[in-house]
Amino acid sequence: MRSLLVAVSTLSLALAAPVPAQAASPAAPPAEVLALAPLPEGQLSDAARPTAYRLDLTVDPAKERFSGHVEIDVQAARASRFIDLHGRDLTMRRIVARVGGRELAGTWHQLDETGVARLTFAEPLPAGPLTLAFDYDAAFSTGPSGLFRVKVGDDWYAWTQFESIDARAAFPGFDQPGFKVPVTLTLRTPKGLTAVGNAPEQGTSEEGGLTVHRFAPTLPLPTYLVAMMVGPFVAVEGQVAASPERATPLPLRVISTRPNAGKLDFALAGSQRILTLLEDYFGEGFPYPKLDQITTPILPGAMENAGADLYNDAILVLDDRSPVSQQRDFGMVVAHELAHQWFGDLVTPAWWDDIWLNESFANWMGYRIGQAWRPDLNIGAGALSEGFAAMGTDALVAGRPIHQPIVRNSQIDAAFDSITYGKGGHVVAMIAAYMGDEKFKAGVRRYMAAHRYGNATSTDFFRAMAEVAGDPRILPAMQSFTDQQGVPLLTFTGAGGQWTVSQSRYARLGTTPPPTRWGVPLCLRQGAARQCQLLTEPSASLTIAGEGPLLPNAGGTGYYRFELPTAAWDALIATADRLPGGEALAVADSLRASFQAGRASPAQLIALARQLSANPDSYASAAALPTLQGWHAAGFLDARGTAGYRRLVDRLLAPRLAALGFDPRAGAHAGEDPERSQARVQLVGTLAQEAADPALRRQLAAAATRYLDGDRAALDPAFLGDALSVWVETGGLGAAQRLLGLALASEDPVFRPAALGAIGGSGNPGIARWVLDRGTDARLRPSERFSLIAGVIATGRTRALGYAWLTSHFDTAMGPGGGIFFASRLPQMLGGACSVEDAARFARDLTRRFAGKTGELELARTIERVRSCGRLKQARARAVNAALAGLKD
């Protein structure tokens, strides 16, 4: 799974014994059913284990409901009158248990809103093998969870998104990763539709006016990796040539909706190359008999279904003229999802507490293999950028470690956050850098070989690494980062190559986290001299002989922050324009953190902004201004401070843009170096929004006008978001209303979301009221409606309006489907607020509403973040304004 922030009916087969229709699932279960055993709020017991699934579903995406006939072979550990399993909002028609030549009628009870269910029988089922058979129907989801449908143009399509616990919304089963068994799928569809599953399609036939698609049995899978897609899809087909790891060619398709026909060749070629690079890394061939790469317009990310990956349209629908950022996303996300085919699908976690290892490793691999695929795109530096960004969350007192116990279903979706992806990926990078690439790869291969087509735990992974490294300290060092919350702070004292370093847990101003100790793989650089050691004690003495300033995070791969004496900081800041990208990001993060802790001065942050803005690496130059932008967005700045800030941005960036040149027309800068192209995009966006450069804004607005009037050559997609934002801000409500109509008439995977983003984030109260009160056009998909409202709430000038709407429409805001994408992230909309008073208001209004629900942890983080920002503003805003107002050049 990689988040970028998504009917079927079975042929009811007659069963021998008559079974009365079951009540719809929302009905409360009788007290005697609940009294049979405690409610399993999280992991099911081993009392009944599946051994195989046979899913027979009839899928007509044009209808509102689907139905199914499902058979599950089960091994019962002991005799019992009930079996606990999963199913959410399924209307059961028939249930029987086939055992010992008999059929026993069962009764279905959904026990809670997460989809824990209980089957009861009039007499005990014996221990041993049995088969459960179900006939049921249910509604399609309208958001990206379970079995969902979307209308694209004039056609309806259906896809599945089952991670984390949404397979239970499509069929009854044992919906947890430790139950990994073969699945045989049959899909019954209207004639003329394409059907896709995890395994190759074996053939079709016509029955009852429907086309019956039969698929080969899969290799062992957990339910969250099962996939089924139906619609009038278009596809490009090819194969991945045989390789040293795979003796025969691998069938490969890229599949999408009709409007994307003719736009899939780039994804086909890129997927072929990326898969070959992954086979080389893992040292074995692709683990499944075919690969389909499928797109949908509403999944805000991608999903690693075995042999049938699913992506948001914009990730796969592109070409070599697409913006650098979109090509980077393709390389990273495709490499991430395909890495999962081995690490996650071939070897699967035993329970959700180890899902972090899947995602953290795949995140690291996504950037690594993406970089190998296209070194010119500089994809690899993005891994460190994401890791440093995660430190902002990990530094909060409210939070969680990467690896944490998960005892309730409501906790599962919270595991898919920046701690898992950003921190986890950075920790993997740190360990790989410390061990060395070849030893780390050998550890990965050892782990994979020991658990192929099975389940494993993070302890299994750590053990493989320690064995290969030959260093028993590796295991506790890794576990100190995965099993503890927080960011290490390494404080250096000394000078002239003689240093003392002490470790503590980083804390923002006004917070006191508990004391923590790590095993830190510390790597220093001073000029060409570089040394690494494992810091396990509270402090240590270091000697390094080199020229120039001390850089305490060589390569930027260390997941830690550092603090230096003032003179050492100033010397390091002065070199920031020449640092490699990863090291520049490390310096920017640690200096910003020092300011947030009450130590570094505003003048030092301004000096770093000057230096980094001239760094040729696009990730490094992008790190120049976020701290200052944060001051602006959070309301630190008074009128004099704002004027000084805008002058500084203009003086730093306008000459760079002039040197690069800027023409907004499509293809005007085609063929140039990707880093140069990305630098231009960043400069345009910052100058237009932060410096409010009037000439540039007029140029963007004029290009947007021509583009929206039908001249598609007037505006390159790389500048689309910024140009549409300026156009809406300039044109007001009338422009927003026109743009909404144009967006809804388009299926372009870049234009449509960019247009909606410009409307939701306009900052115009009139537009915000229209969006909240009347702007929810019926043609908007639920996820798009959610995104529009999120833009209103997240934008400072309209936050109060959005918050009032949120508190009075809470259930609506929580309900677009896709908890892993939406509900769990709902509190993040409020994270831009910056006052102690706002934090208290959010706590008062929302804490009880999120209690026990997905999003509970994210709300606690948001409240702490907003309160901490408010305290920092109270303590340091005066100094910030004085520094900006006093700038002379």
N, C-alpha and C positions, 0 to 999 in steps of 0.2 A: 504494500500500500504506500502510495506517495500522495500526500495532500498538497495542493498548490493554493488554497482556499482562496446521488446521483439520483386474453387472458387466457390466463392459462387455466385450462381445465383439463382434467383427465377424463379419459373415457371411464365411466363408472362400470366396473365389472361386477356382474351379479355374484353374490356370495351365497353359499348353500344355505346357511342359517339366516333367517330373517332377523334384522337388527333395527330397532327403532331409530329414527333420526335423532341426532344429538342436538342439544341446545347450542346456540351461537356462543363463541368463546367468551365474550365479555360477562356472561352470567356468573354470579358469585358461586363458588363451589359449596356444596353442603358441608356443614360442620363435621359430619362423620368422615368425609373425605380428608379434610385437613387434619383430623385426629389420628389418621393412620400412621403418620410420621411427620417430623418437622419439615417445614418448607425448605428445599435446597436453594438458598438465595444465590449461590454461586456454583461451584463445581458439583456435578452429579457424582454419586457413588458408583462403585463398580458392580452394583447388584445386577445390572443388566447392561451388557455391552453389545453394540452393533457389530456385525461381521460382514454385512453387505447391504447395499441399497439398490432397489429397482424403482426408478422414478418414471412415471408415465403421465405426462402433462399435456393438456390441450391448450395451446397458446394462440389467442386471437387478440393482438394488441389493440384492435379497434373497439373492443368491448371493455367494460369497466371491471369485470371480475374474471377470475380464472378458477379452474377446478383441477383436481388431481387424483390419481390412484397411485398410492405409494406402498411398497412392500419393503419391510426391513427385517432381515435375518438377525436374530438376537441370541446371545448366549446368556441365560439366566443363571446367576450364581447360586440361587436358593429359591425354594418355593415361596410364592408371594401372591397376594390378591391385588397388588398394584405394581405399576412400573412408572417411574418418574422419567420424563424426557422433556422435549421442548416443542412448542408450537405457539405462534402468536396471532391472535385474531383470525383463526381458521374456523370456518363453519363446518363441523364434522357431520357427515351423512351416515357413514357406516364405519365400524371398527370391529375386526375380529382378530383373535390370536389363533394361529394354526399350530397345534402341538399334538404329537402322538396320534395323528389321523383324525383328530377332532377339531372343530371350530367353536371357539368360545367368544360370545359377544362381549365387547368392552364398552365402557363409557368414558368420555373425554371430559376433563376439567382443566381449564386454564386457571392457574393458581395466582398469578400476579401479572402486572403489566409488562414485565420483561419477557414473558413467554415461557415461564416454567409451567409445565403441564403434568397431570397425573392421569394415567389410565387405571380404571378399576374394573374388577371382574367379580362375578357372582361366586366363583370358587377359586382357590389358589391355582396359579399356573405352576407347573412343576419346574424344578431346576433342570437345566440343559438347554438344547437348541429349540427355538420356536421362531415363528414368523408372525410379525404384526402387519396387518393390511388395513389401509385407511382409504376412504373416499371422502372428499371434502371440496369446498370452494372458498375463495377469499377474494378480496379486492386488490387490484394493482395499487402499488404505491405511486404517488405522483412526484416524490423526491427520490434521490439516489440511494435507496435502501431496499432490501428484499428484492422482489420482482416488480420492477417499475416500468412505466410506459410514458412515452413522450410523443407528441405530434410534431413532425418536422415537415414543413411544407404542407402537402395534402395527405401525407402518409403517417400511419402510426407504427411505432417500433417498441419493442420490449427488450430490456436487459436485466441482468441480475447484478447486485452488489451486496455480498453477504458478510463481508468483514465489517464489524466484528461478530455480532450475534443476530444477524438478520436473515440467515438461511431459514430460521424458524418461522419467518413470515411468509415463506413460499412453500414449505412442506414440513410435516412433522418429522422429528429426528432427534438425534443426540448431538446437539449443536455446540460442541466444544472441541478444541484442537487435538486433544489426546485420543479421540476416537477416530482412527484413520483407517478407512476400509475402501474397497472398490465400489464404484457407483456405475450402474447401467442406466442410461438415459434414453427415453423415447419422448419425442415432441410431436404433437399433432397440431397442425397449423392450417390456416386457409391456403388454398392452392396459390402457387406463385411466390410464396415467401421463402426466404432463406432461414435455415435454423443452424445454430452453432452451439456446440458443447465442448467439453474438455477433451474428448477423444474423437478420433476420426469418425465421420458418418459412414455407416456401412451400407446403407441403401434406403430407398423410399418406396412407399406403396400408397395406394389410394383406398381409403376406408371411410364410408359415411360422408362423402363429400369433402373430406380433409386429406391432406398429405401427411403421411406418417413417416417421420424421420427417425431412424434407429441408429444409435451410436454404439461403438464398441465399448466394452467395460473399461473403466479407467484403471490406472494403477492406484494404489491406496491413497485416498484423499480424506482430509477432514471436511466437514460440511462448508466451512467458510471459504474454501477454494473451489467449490462446485460452481459451474457457470452454465447459463442457458440464455441465448439471444435469439430473437425472432423479428423479422421485418423484411421489407423489400430492399435489402442491402445491396450496395455495389462493392466490388472488390478488385484488387490487383493481386495476381498470384505469381509466385516464384518459388524458389527453393534456396536453401543454404547449402552450398557445395559440400561434399564430403571433406572431412578434415582428419588430421592425425588422431583426433579423439573420437571420431564418428565415421564409420565405414561407408554409410549411405547418405545420399542427399536428404535434407529435412524439408518437408513441405511447409511453405510460409505464405500466409495471406495477410493483407491489410484490408480491413472491412470497415465500411462507413455508410452513412446515410446518403441518399441520392444527390442532395445538393453538393456533396463533396467529390462526386465523380470526376476523375481526371486530375485529382490533387493529392494522390497517394503514393506516387512513385518515389519521392524523397524518403518517405517513411519505410518503404520496402527496402531500398538500398541501404539505408542507415541501419535498419534492424538486422540485415544480413551481416554487416561488418561487426556490429556490436556483439551479436551472438557468437561470432567466431572468436573475438577477443575474450569473451567470458569462458568459452570452452578451453582456451589455452590457459587461462588463469586457474580454473578448477581442475584441469588435467583430465577431464572426462567430457563425453559428449552430452548434448542436450538430453535431459532425462525423460522426455515425453515424445510420442511418435509424430506430433505435428505442432505447429505454432500458428495461432491466429492473433493478430493485433487488431483490436476492435475499438471504434470510437463511439462516444455518445456526447450530446451537447451539454448535459447537466452534471456529470460527475466532476467535482472540483479537484481533480487529481488523477490517480491511476490505481489499478488493482491487479495483483499478480495471480489471477486465476490460472491454475495449471493448464498450460497449453492454450489458453484463451484469455490473454491479458486485455484489460479494459482501460481506456484512456479518455480524458476530455478531448473533444475535437481538436482544440488548438494545439495539443501536444503532437499530434500526428499529421494534421492537415497543414502542410507548409511546403516550401521549396527553398532552393538555395538563394533566393532573393528576399526571403523573410527576414525580419529583424534579428539581430544577433541574440537578443534575449530569448526569442522564441526558439532559435536553433540550439542555444544552450539548454533550454528546458527539454527539448527533444532528446539531446544526447544524454543528459543526466537522468531524466525520468525513465527513458527506455532502458538504459543500462541498469538502473535501480530495479525496475520490475523484472527484467530478464535475469538479473542476479538472484532474485527471489526464487526463480524456477529451481535452482539448486538449494539455496539457503533460505528455507521457509517452506517450499513445496516438497522437494525431495526429502529434506530433513525439516521437520515441523516441531515447534515447541510443544511440550507436554501440557502446558496450561498458559493462560494469558499473562501470568507474571513474567514469562520469558519472551513475550512478543517483542520486547525492547531489542533483544539480540538480533532477531530477524531484521527489524527496521534499521537499527544502528549500523549493522554490517552492510545492508543493502544501500544505505545512504552513502557510506564510505565508498562502496564499490561503484555506485552511480557516478560519483565525481571522478573516481580513478579511471574507470573504463571510458567515461565520456571524454576525459582528457586524452586518452590514448586514441579514441576514434577521431577526434578533431583537435589537435593541439593548438591550432590557430585561434580557436574560440576561447581558450583560457578557462575551460570549464572547471578544472581542478581547484582553482582558488576559491570557488564558491563554497566548497566544503567548509573551509575555515571561516568564511563570512557567516555561514549558518551557525557554526559552532559558537562563535563569539556572540552572536545575537542571542543564542540560548542562555548564555551566562546571565543576561538581564533577568530572565525568569528564574534561573537556578539560584540566584543570589537572594531571592526573597525567603523570608522565614516560612511563609505558607508555601507548601510545595510537597515534593515527593522525590525519593531517589529514582534512578533509572529502573532499578530492579526492586519491586515492592510486592508484598503480598496482595493478592486480589481475592477478596472473600465474598464480594457481592457483585452481581451482574451490573449494577449501576456504576461500578468503578472501572469497568473494562474500557469504555471509550476514552476515558481520561488518559489511558496509557498511550494514546496516539497524539502526542503533543511535541513541543519543541525539545523537551527533555529527552524523549526517545530518539527523535531524529537528529536534532542539532547537537545536543550534548553527547548522545550515544555515538553518533558518527565521529565526533571530534575525539572522543576517548579511544575509539577503535584506531583512528589515525595516529594518535599519540603512542599507543602500544605498538602499532606496526612500525612506526619510525624508530622507537626505542629498540625493538627486537631486531630490526632489519627486515627488508622486504622478503627475502627468500625464506627465512625462518618463520615469519608470520604466515606466508603462503603454505608452507609445509604443515603448520599447525591447522590451518583451515582444511587442507586436504585430509589430514588425519581424522579430524572431527567428522567430515562428510563421509568418509569411508566407513566409519564405525556405526553410522546411524542411517544409512541409505533407506529411503522409503519408510522410515520410521519416525519416532519422536525422540527429542533430546532436551536437555536442560542447559542453562548457562553454566552450571558447574561442569558439565561434560565438555563444554567449549573451553573453559578456563584450564581444565586438566590437560586437554590436548596441547594448548599453548605452552603450559609450564613444562610438559614433557619434551617438546621440541626445543624450547629455549634452554633447557638444562639449568634453569635458574628458579629455585623454589620460591623466590621472592616475587616472581611475576604474578602468581595467583592472588596473594593477598593485596598486591598493589592494584591489580585490576578491580578486585572486589571493593577496595576502598573508594573507588570512583563510582561503581555501579550500585553499591549497597548503601551509600551515604548521600544525603542531599548536600548541596552547597558547592561553592567555588573556592578552591584554595587561593589564598593570597600569599605570595612569597615576597617578603620584605627584605631588601638588600641594604646593608650599611657597609661603609668602607670606601675605598678609592684605590686607584693605581694598580688594579689587578688583584688586590687582596680584599676579599669580601666575606661578610657573614650573612647567611640567609636564614630566615626564620619563617615557619609556616603557621598560618592561622586561617580561620574561615572568614572570607570577605563579608563585610557588613556595610550597608548604606547608612548614611547619617540618620541617627535616631532609632536604629534597630540593633538588637543584641541577639544574634543567633547562638545556639549552643556551641561549645568548643568541639572541634573536629580535627582529626589528623588523617593524612593520606600517605600513601606511598607514591610520591610524585616523580615521574620520569622527567627530570630537569635537564634541559639542554641550553647551554649558554653559547653566545658568540661574541667575540671581540675582534673585529676585522676578519682576517682569515682563520684565526684560531677558534676552534669549536670543541666543546667537551660536554659529555652527558654523564649523569649519575642518578641513582635512585635515592631520592630524599625521603627517608622513613622516619627520621627523628625530628623533634621540634625545631632544631637548628643545626647548622653545619658551617664549617669554614671552607672557602673556595679560593683557589688561585687560578687565574687565567692570564696568559701572557699574549697580548695582541695589541694592534693599533686601533685607535678610535674608541668610541663609546661602548659601554657594555650593553648588549642586547640579551635580556634574560630569557627570551623564548625564541631560540634559534629555529628558523623555518616556520614559526607560528603554530607548530603542531601541538604544543602543550596546552592541555585544558587547565589553565590557571591564569591568574592575574598577578601582576608584579607591582611593587612600589619601590621607588628609587629616591636617593637624596636629590634635592633641588638641582644641584649642579649636574648630576648625572642625567637627570631628566632633560635639562636644557640642552645638553650635548647630544642626547639621542634624538630629541625633537628636530634639531638642526639638520639631521641626516635623513629625515622622513621622505624627502622627495626622491631619494635614491634607494630606498629599501625595497627588497622583493615584496610582492603582494602580500604573502602570508605574514611576514614580519611587520609590514606596515599596519595590517589589521590588528595584530597583537598589540602594537604600541597604541593605536587609537582606542582600542577597548580598555586597556589598563589605565590610560590617562583619563578617559571619561569616567571610569570607575573611581579613580582617585578623587576627581571633582565631586562625584556623587557621595563619596564618603566624607567630604568636607576638607580635603587636603589640597589637591592641585588647584591652581589659580585660574580664573578666567583668561588671563593673559597667556598662560601656557596653552590652553585649548585653542585660542585664536592663533597663536604661533604655529601650532600643529596644523591647523586648517590651511594656513598659507603654504606650508611645506607640502602637505599631502595633495593639495589641489594641483600641484605640478608633477606628481608622480605619474609616469606613463602607464602603469598598470590600472586598468579600469576599476577593479575592485578597490585598490588602494585610494585612487582619487575619489571614488564614491564614498569613502570613509572620512573625507575631509570635513564635511559640514553637518553630519547628522546630529552631533551634540548641540551645535548652534541652532540648527533647525528645531531641535527639541525645545530649546529655550523659547524660541519664537512661538511654536505651537502651544506650549504649556502656559503661556501668558506671563513669562518672566519679564518681558520687555515693556518698558514704558515708551513714550513717543520718541525720546532721544535715543534710547537703545535700539528701537526698531529702525530708525533712520540710519544709525551707524551700522547695524547688521546688514541692511539692504545695500548700503554703499560698499561694505566689505565684500559681499557676494558678487556684486557687479564688478568690482575692481579685480577680484581674483579670477572670475570666470569669463567675463566678456572678452578680454584679450585672447583667451584660449579659443573661444568659439570663433572669433574673427580669424585667427590663424588657421583653424580647421576649415572654415567656410561653412555656410549653411544655406541649403536650398531645400524647401520642404517637399518638392515634387517627387513622385514615385521614381525610384531608380536613379535619382540625381547623383547619388554617391555610391552607386553600385561598383563592385569590384575592388573596393579599397580594403585595407587591413581591418579585420573585425574589431580589434581593440580600438582603432581610430573611430570606427563607426559607433561603437558603444559609448566612447567618450563624448562624442557629439550629442548623442541622445540624452545622456546624463546632463550635459551642460545646458541643453535647450530646456529640459524640464525644470532644472533648478533656477535658471535665470527667469523663466516665464512665471513660475509660481512663487519662489522665495524673494527674488529681487524685483518682481513685478515689472520687468523691463518693458516699457510701453511699445517700443518699436517691434520687439520680438513678438509681443502679444498680438499686435495688429497683423503681423505677417502670418502668424498661426491662425488667427481668426479668419483672415481672408482665404487662406488655403482650405480651411474647413468649410467655408461657404461654398467655394467652387466644388469641393468634393461632394458635399451634400446636394448640390444642384445637379450632380450627375457626372462631373469630370473626375473620374477615379484616378487620373494621372496627376491630379493637383496635390495629392498628399500621400507621402510614403507611409505604410503601416507602422513604421518605427516611431512616427510622431503623432499617430492617430489619437492616443489617449490624451496627450497634452493639448493638442489642437482642439479636440472636442470639448475639453474642460474649459478652455479659454472662451470658446464660442458660446457655451451655455452661460458662463459667468457674465459675458458681455451682453447676450441677448435676453437673459432673464426667463420668465415663465413661458413666454411664447416659444422661445428657442427650445426649452426643455420639452414642451408638448410636441413640437414638430419632431424633435430627435427621437422621442419615444415611439412615435408612429413609424419612423424610418427603421428603427431598431427592430421593431416587431415584424416588419415586413421582410426582414433579412434573416438568412441563416448563416451568414458569414461568421465563422468562429472567432474572428478577431474583432470585427466591427461591432457586432451585437453586444458583447460584454463591455467593450470600451465605451459605447454610447450609454449604456445603463449606469456604468460607473461614473461617467461625467454628470449624469442627472442626480444620482444619489449623493454624490460628494460635492455638489455645487457650492454649498455654504450659503445659499440664498434662502432666507426664511419662507418666502412666498412659494418657491419651488418645493421646499421641504413640506409645507402644509399640504400642497397639492399631492405630493407623493404619498403622504400619510393618510389623507382623507379621500382623495379621488383618483390618485394616480395609479391605482392597482388595476390596470386594464386586464380584462378577462383573458387576453392572449398571453399575458405574462405567465411563465411557468412558476410554480411555487418557489423554487430555489432562486429564481430571478427576483421575485417579489421580496424575498428575504434579503437578498443582496442590496436592493434599492433602499430598504429601510435601514439596513446595517450602515450604509453610506451616510444616511441622515444622522444616525446616532453617533457615528464615529467622528463626524466633522464638527470642529469646535463651535462654529457660528450657529449650528443647528442642533447641537447636542441636547439642549434643554427641551426643545420641541420633541425630539426623538425619544428622550427619556420619559417624558410625560406619556407619549404613545405607548412605550414599552410597558410601563407599569400598569396601564389600563387595558392592554391587549396581550398580556403575558402568555396566555395559552396559545394564542395565534402565533406569536413569535417563536414558540417552542415547537410548532407543529408542521414544518415543511417536509419532514422525513429526513433520514440521513443523520442520525444523532452523532455519528462519528465525525461528520463534517460541520453540522450546524449547531445543534443544541449544546454540544460540549464547548463550543466556541462563542456562544452568545454573549457571555460577560466581557469578552475581549473588545466588544464595540465600545465599552465605557472606559477602556484603558487610557485614552488620551486625556481624560480629566486630570486636574492637578490641584487638589485642595483637600485639606483635612475635613472640611465641611462636606464636600462631595463624597468622600470615603464613608463618612458617617451616614449620609443619606442612602448610599447604595447598600450598606450593611442593614440599615433599618428596613428598607423596602424589599430587599431581594433575598436576604439570607434564608428566611423561612421558606420562600418559594422554591429555592434550589436544594433545600435539605433533602438528602437521600437520592438526588437526581444527578444525571449526567450534567456536568457544568458546575457542580458544587465546589470542586477544588479550584476551577478557573475563576469563580467569583471571589473566593478568598484571596487568590493572587491579585486580582484586579483591585480589590479594596486596599490591600497593602501597597500596591504600586501607586495608586492615586494618593494615598495618605503620605507615603514617603516622598513623592514628588512635591506635595504641598509643603511638607516640612523643609525640603531643600529650597523651595522658592522663598519661603519666609527667611531662611538663613542666608541665602546667597544672591538673591535677585538684585539687591542694591549694588553689589560688587560687579555683577554681570553687566548691568546697565552702564556703570561708570566706565568699565573697560571698553565697551562698544562705542559709547558716545565720545570717548576720548581718542579714538583712532584718528591718526593724521593722514594716512594714505590708504 
